[in-house]
């Protein structure tokens, strides 16, 4: 019996095989990350023997208080119930509150992202409206706005709704993700921080020079508690950042500071206040912003907290923002990622 002839591959098959090879060659190495077993494994936890007794106490000088009738869920276990994400896009709107679903805002970049046939190829993108001011006194997104892409810490200017597909294809899809391993001296085979992408005009990338970002949910149209808590927390956070020289106004992009931004709905309002801390470097191996022209470090961690109160802010700055540690993991930690340790909560 003669051996059956093997059919020649079609152009579709060849294209699909090539697509798989290209995708695998640009993989983000999810395989080297593991899911943390519990809230005490994901991030380092403060230890009074190392960090001092201060880590056990709330701020005593805090005069900012939540409303007397403040009430949230104190019983649920909050850790491990958030969905994983790969990148996070903050869209400048100049507002602190938005329509209930920000992707329904007519004529906005957020709406264009929702309606786009082009989606990121490097995983799920979280989308947030943000109170970063619109550039050049613009009054609408059709005139161009700024977006901030994480974890790459990259601003991209001149983004309009019609340019969203180009933004996704040329800036977001090739960007590092929350599960892209960080460069380490012990693992030289890993890629160094990516340089700023070369984007088609008028899209214009520039580095975000902050050492950390503190994102506060402020969307009162989803829950009044978020609209109440965000400005109070910002005031108290700034009180502790200023003496350290870390406070930055909205238009201050000097290296090494901490940006405090309001963002739209992130879920879990019954655990208000929700706070996300993106920070460069990992605990014990702090990464300073590059000063020699090489790419600045990307975000190493995102520490997502719940039930944050004004009296938590001092230790949040001292230990979480500056050192990547969690003070109250059982009560407050919802999840996040640590690229330096190869861990996620999902």
C-alpha positions as CSV (number, residue, x, y, z in Angstrom):
1,X,0.0,0.0,0.0
2,X,1.4,3.4,-0.9
3,X,1.8,6.0,1.8
4,X,-0.8,8.7,1.6
5,X,0.5,12.0,0.3
6,X,0.6,14.8,2.9
7,X,-1.5,17.7,1.9
8,X,0.3,21.0,1.4
9,X,-0.5,23.6,4.0
10,X,-2.8,26.3,3.0
11,X,-1.9,30.0,3.2
12,X,-4.3,30.2,6.2
13,X,-2.4,27.5,8.0
14,X,0.9,29.0,7.3
15,X,-0.3,32.4,8.5
16,X,-1.7,30.9,11.7
17,X,1.5,29.0,12.4
18,X,3.5,32.2,11.9
19,X,1.2,34.1,14.2
20,X,1.6,31.5,16.9
21,X,5.4,31.7,16.6
22,X,5.4,35.4,16.7
23,X,3.1,35.4,19.7
24,X,5.2,32.9,21.6
25,X,8.4,34.8,20.8
26,X,6.9,37.9,22.3
27,X,5.4,36.1,25.3
28,X,5.2,37.8,28.6
29,X,6.4,34.8,30.6
30,X,3.3,34.2,32.6
31,X,4.7,30.7,33.3
32,X,7.3,32.1,35.7
33,X,4.6,33.7,37.9
34,X,2.7,31.8,40.6
35,X,-0.4,32.5,42.5
36,X,0.2,33.5,46.1
37,X,-1.4,31.1,48.5
38,X,-2.8,33.7,50.8
39,X,-2.7,37.4,51.8
40,X,0.5,36.9,53.8
41,X,2.5,35.5,50.9
42,X,1.9,38.0,48.2
43,X,3.8,41.0,49.7
44,X,6.2,41.4,52.6
45,X,4.4,42.2,55.8
46,X,5.5,44.8,58.4
47,X,7.2,43.3,61.4
48,X,7.6,45.4,64.6
49,X,11.0,43.8,65.3
50,X,12.2,45.1,62.0
51,X,10.0,48.1,61.3
52,X,9.5,49.4,64.8
53,X,6.4,49.6,67.0
54,X,5.0,52.3,64.7
55,X,3.8,49.7,62.3
56,X,1.3,48.5,64.9
57,X,-0.3,51.8,65.5
58,X,-2.6,54.1,63.4
59,X,-1.6,57.7,63.0
60,X,-2.3,59.6,66.3
61,X,-1.9,63.1,64.7
62,X,-4.6,62.5,62.1
63,X,-7.4,65.1,62.3
64,X,-9.2,64.0,59.2
65,X,-12.2,61.8,59.9
66,X,-14.8,60.0,57.8
67,X,-18.4,61.0,58.3
68,X,-19.9,59.9,61.6
69,X,-22.3,57.5,59.8
70,X,-19.6,55.9,57.7
71,X,-20.5,52.2,57.3
72,X,-18.8,49.5,55.3
73,X,-18.6,45.7,55.2
74,X,-16.1,44.6,57.9
75,X,-16.8,40.9,57.8
76,X,-16.0,39.6,54.3
77,X,-12.5,38.2,53.5
78,X,-11.4,40.6,50.8
79,X,-8.3,38.9,49.5
80,X,-8.2,36.9,46.3
81,X,-11.5,38.1,44.8
82,X,-10.2,40.4,42.1
83,X,-9.8,39.4,38.5
84,X,-6.3,39.5,37.0
85,X,-5.3,42.2,34.5
86,X,-2.3,42.8,32.3
87,X,-2.1,46.5,31.7
88,X,-3.9,49.5,33.1
89,X,-4.9,52.6,31.1
90,X,-5.7,55.8,32.9
91,X,-7.4,58.4,30.7
92,X,-7.1,62.1,31.6
93,X,-10.5,63.8,31.9
94,X,-9.9,66.6,34.4
95,X,-12.9,65.3,36.4
96,X,-13.3,63.6,39.8
97,X,-16.7,62.0,39.0
98,X,-18.1,60.5,35.8
99,X,-21.2,58.9,34.3
100,X,-22.0,55.5,36.0
101,X,-20.1,53.5,33.3
102,X,-17.2,55.7,32.1
103,X,-17.1,53.8,28.8
104,X,-20.6,55.3,28.1
105,X,-19.3,58.9,28.2
106,X,-20.2,60.2,24.7
107,X,-17.3,61.1,22.5
108,X,-14.7,60.0,25.0
109,X,-11.5,57.9,24.7
110,X,-13.1,55.5,27.2
111,X,-16.1,55.0,24.8
112,X,-13.7,54.5,21.9
113,X,-11.9,51.8,23.8
114,X,-15.1,49.9,24.5
115,X,-16.3,50.2,20.8
116,X,-12.9,49.4,19.2
117,X,-12.6,46.2,17.2
118,X,-8.9,46.2,18.1
119,X,-8.2,44.8,21.5
120,X,-4.8,44.4,23.3
121,X,-3.0,41.2,22.4
122,X,-1.0,41.1,25.6
123,X,-3.9,40.3,28.0
124,X,-6.8,42.1,29.7
125,X,-6.5,45.9,30.0
126,X,-8.1,47.7,32.9
127,X,-9.6,51.0,31.9
128,X,-10.0,53.9,34.3
129,X,-11.0,57.6,33.9
130,X,-8.7,59.8,35.9
131,X,-8.6,63.4,37.2
132,X,-5.4,64.2,35.4
133,X,-6.2,67.5,33.6
134,X,-6.9,67.7,29.9
135,X,-3.9,69.1,28.2
136,X,-3.6,72.6,26.7
137,X,-7.0,73.7,28.1
138,X,-8.8,71.2,25.9
139,X,-12.5,70.9,26.5
140,X,-13.2,67.5,25.0
141,X,-11.3,64.3,24.0
142,X,-11.8,65.1,20.3
143,X,-9.1,67.8,20.8
144,X,-6.7,65.2,22.2
145,X,-6.0,64.0,25.8
146,X,-3.3,62.2,27.7
147,X,-3.3,58.6,28.9
148,X,-1.0,57.0,31.4
149,X,-0.1,53.4,30.7
150,X,0.8,51.0,33.5
151,X,2.9,49.1,34.5
152,X,5.2,50.8,32.0
153,X,4.8,54.3,33.6
154,X,4.4,55.9,30.2
155,X,2.3,59.0,29.4
156,X,1.0,59.2,25.8
157,X,-0.2,62.6,24.6
158,X,-2.5,63.7,21.8
159,X,-4.9,60.7,22.1
160,X,-8.2,61.2,20.4
161,X,-11.1,58.7,20.1
162,X,-10.3,58.0,16.4
163,X,-6.7,57.2,17.4
164,X,-7.6,54.5,19.9
165,X,-7.1,51.5,17.6
166,X,-3.6,52.9,16.7
167,X,-2.9,53.4,20.4
168,X,-3.9,49.8,21.2
169,X,-1.9,48.3,18.4
170,X,1.3,50.4,18.6
171,X,1.5,51.3,22.3
172,X,-0.5,49.0,24.5
173,X,-0.1,45.6,22.9
174,X,3.7,45.7,22.7
175,X,4.0,47.1,26.2
176,X,5.2,45.1,29.3
177,X,2.5,43.6,31.5
178,X,2.0,42.9,35.1
179,X,3.4,39.4,34.5
180,X,6.5,40.5,32.5
181,X,9.4,39.5,34.7
182,X,11.7,42.3,35.8
183,X,15.3,42.5,34.9
184,X,17.5,41.0,37.6
185,X,21.4,40.8,37.7
186,X,21.0,37.1,38.5
187,X,18.9,36.6,35.3
188,X,20.6,38.5,32.5
189,X,18.5,36.8,29.9
190,X,15.5,38.8,30.9
191,X,14.8,41.9,28.8
192,X,15.8,45.2,30.2
193,X,13.1,47.9,30.7
194,X,11.6,48.7,27.3
195,X,12.6,52.1,25.8
196,X,9.7,54.5,25.0
197,X,7.9,53.2,21.9
198,X,8.2,55.0,18.6
199,X,4.6,55.9,17.9
200,X,2.9,57.2,14.7
201,X,2.2,61.0,14.9
202,X,0.5,62.7,16.6
203,X,0.8,60.1,19.4
204,X,3.7,61.2,21.6
205,X,5.1,59.1,24.5
206,X,7.0,60.5,27.5
207,X,8.0,58.9,30.8
208,X,6.1,59.3,34.0
209,X,8.8,60.1,36.4
210,X,7.0,59.3,39.7
211,X,8.4,56.7,41.9
212,X,4.9,55.6,42.9
213,X,1.3,56.3,42.1
214,X,-1.6,56.2,44.6
215,X,-4.9,55.7,42.9
216,X,-8.1,56.5,44.9
217,X,-11.5,55.6,43.7
218,X,-13.6,58.8,43.7
219,X,-16.7,57.9,41.7
220,X,-19.6,59.1,43.7
221,X,-22.1,58.1,40.9
222,X,-21.2,54.4,41.8
223,X,-21.1,54.9,45.6
224,X,-21.3,58.0,47.7
225,X,-18.6,56.7,50.0
226,X,-16.0,56.9,47.3
227,X,-16.9,60.5,46.6
228,X,-16.5,61.2,50.3
229,X,-13.4,59.2,51.1
230,X,-11.1,60.1,48.1
231,X,-10.6,63.9,48.9
232,X,-10.1,63.1,52.6
233,X,-7.5,60.5,52.0
234,X,-5.7,62.7,49.4
235,X,-5.5,65.5,52.0
236,X,-4.0,63.1,54.6
237,X,-1.7,61.4,52.2
238,X,-0.3,64.7,51.0
239,X,0.3,65.8,54.6
240,X,2.6,62.9,55.0
241,X,4.2,63.1,51.6
242,X,5.2,66.8,51.8
243,X,7.8,66.6,54.6
244,X,9.5,63.8,52.7
245,X,9.7,65.9,49.5
246,X,7.5,63.4,47.7
247,X,4.3,65.4,47.1
248,X,3.7,66.2,43.4
249,X,1.0,68.5,41.9
250,X,-0.8,67.3,38.8
251,X,1.6,69.1,36.5
252,X,4.8,68.3,38.4
253,X,6.6,65.4,36.8
254,X,10.0,65.8,38.6
255,X,11.6,62.4,39.2
256,X,11.1,60.5,42.4
257,X,7.8,61.8,43.6
258,X,4.5,60.2,44.4
259,X,1.4,61.0,42.3
260,X,-2.0,60.9,44.0
261,X,-4.8,60.5,41.5
262,X,-8.6,60.0,41.5
263,X,-9.9,57.2,39.3
264,X,-13.3,55.7,38.4
265,X,-15.0,52.6,39.6
266,X,-12.7,49.6,40.4
267,X,-15.3,47.4,42.2
268,X,-15.7,46.5,45.9
269,X,-17.3,49.8,47.0
270,X,-18.7,48.1,50.1
271,X,-15.1,47.8,51.2
272,X,-14.4,51.6,50.7
273,X,-12.0,53.1,50.5
274,X,-10.2,51.3,47.7
275,X,-6.6,52.3,47.1
276,X,-4.2,51.0,44.4
277,X,-0.5,51.6,44.9
278,X,1.7,51.2,41.8
279,X,5.4,51.4,42.8
280,X,8.8,51.0,41.2
281,X,11.3,48.6,42.7
282,X,10.5,45.8,45.0
283,X,11.0,45.6,48.8
284,X,14.7,45.2,49.7
285,X,15.8,46.1,46.1
286,X,14.5,49.7,45.6
287,X,14.9,50.9,42.0
288,X,15.8,54.5,41.4
289,X,14.7,56.3,38.3
290,X,17.3,56.2,35.6
291,X,19.4,59.3,35.3
292,X,21.8,58.2,32.5
293,X,19.3,58.3,29.7
294,X,18.4,54.6,30.0
295,X,14.8,53.5,30.4
296,X,13.4,54.1,33.9
297,X,12.2,51.1,35.8
298,X,8.6,49.9,35.3
299,X,6.1,49.2,38.1
300,X,7.3,46.3,40.1
301,X,4.2,46.0,42.3
302,X,0.6,47.0,42.5
303,X,-0.8,46.7,46.0
304,X,-4.6,46.9,46.0
305,X,-6.0,47.7,49.4
306,X,-9.5,48.1,50.8
307,X,-11.1,49.6,54.0
308,X,-8.4,52.3,54.0
309,X,-9.1,55.1,56.5
310,X,-7.4,58.4,57.1
311,X,-5.5,57.1,60.1
312,X,-4.0,54.4,57.9
313,X,-2.3,57.0,55.6
314,X,0.9,57.6,57.6
315,X,1.8,53.9,57.6
316,X,0.6,53.5,54.0
317,X,3.2,56.1,53.0
318,X,5.9,54.9,55.3
319,X,5.7,51.2,54.6
320,X,3.6,50.5,51.5
321,X,4.6,53.3,49.2
322,X,8.2,53.5,50.3
323,X,8.9,49.9,51.1
324,X,6.3,47.7,49.3
325,X,5.1,46.2,52.6
326,X,1.5,45.6,53.8
327,X,0.5,46.7,57.3
328,X,-2.9,45.0,57.6
329,X,-3.0,42.1,55.1
330,X,-6.0,40.3,56.7
331,X,-8.2,43.3,56.9
332,X,-7.1,45.3,53.9
333,X,-5.3,43.4,51.1
334,X,-7.5,42.6,48.1
335,X,-4.7,41.5,45.8
336,X,-2.2,42.7,43.2
337,X,1.1,41.6,41.7
338,X,4.8,41.5,42.6
339,X,6.9,41.2,39.5
340,X,10.1,41.1,41.6
341,X,9.0,38.0,43.4
342,X,7.0,36.5,40.5
343,X,3.7,36.5,42.4
344,X,0.1,37.5,41.7
345,X,-3.2,37.1,43.6
346,X,-5.0,35.5,40.7
